[in-house]
Amino acid sequence: MNSGDRVFVAGHRGLVGAAIVRRLRRDGFPNLVLRTHAELDLRSQADVDAFFAAERPEYVFLAAAKVGGIHANDTYPADFIRDNLQIQTNVIDAAWRYRAKKLLFLGSSCIYPKLAPQPLREDSLLTGPLEPTNEWYAIAKIAGIKMCQAYRRQYGFDAISAMPTNLYGPGDNFSLENSHVLPALMRKFHEAKRSGAAEVVVWGTGKPRREFLHVDDLADAVVFLMRNYSDEGLVNVGCGNDLTIRELAETVAKVVGFEGTLRFDTSKPDGTPRKLLDVSRLSAMGWKAQVPLPEGLASTYRWYLDHEGDARA
């Protein structure tokens, strides 16, 4: 992938897509092909086909997806399986038909089996039952990975898949209803601090363990993979260490400056007990994460304060 190539970043206004765009622009890529959802509905096969016929991107980062936390996945299962299947099917097929040189598809660590051995190896995929609260999203994403592998096997299309861990950073979704755990906690603590609340309620027991990767690290990793990796095996992308939700909540509270107490609502679901990625495959290629969690949380909170009025909420 050279700086003069035409690069399509699907989902460039989302958390991941925006980070990939920042990275590519920093690296001197002037020919980025970008479309908002209003300009291009990736769920429409006809619209995607017309876009690829007109623009002919040479490289495709497929970062567009319908995403959300436990509540959203559990409440809107049809939306999650339908929209994600449509988006990835349309984009992967059109990229192949209009002769893109390479495509990178983004999976998610939440699509591994719920009770797979830790840390999660790439070959754990499809070896056991999924986490029930997000199985519709997981099935769609697994289908995307398998579609990339199938198009490589049958057509020789250079499609690769990356499996990121839990992400956070500037541009995240801070909704209390539909976001992931870290931005939801950050907003909860911020609003509690501002209102003078004595406590903050955190879903679940606080015992599950999670790994968190700054989205700029992910962007660095996927550009690295686009340039250096070509195989049908998916590649985990993470930092290689984790912490409990209780430890995360305490760390976020400290960053925000909330001095009240934490109460864990054990009537709410915990989700997967642990979700740590084995990143040895990516590490062997020479890549590792650079942003420490405390530093990343502090910069993310500064971004939220600067964009509170227009941050997704």
Secondary structure, DSSP 8 states (H G I E B T S, - for coil): --TTS-EEEETTTSHHHHHHHHHHHHTT---EE---TTT--TT-HHHHHHHHHHH--SEEEE-------HHHHHH-HHHHHHHHHHHHHHHHHHHHHTT-SEEEEE--GGGS-TT--SSB-GGGTTSS---GGGHHHHHHHHHHHHHHHHHHHHH---EEEEEE-EEE-TT----TTTS-HHHHHHHHHHHHHHHT-SEEEEES-S--EE-EEEHHHHHHHHHHHHHH--SSS-EEE--S--EEHHHHHHHHHHHHT--SEEEEETTS---SSEE-B--HHHHHTT------HHHHHHHHHHHHHHTTTTS--
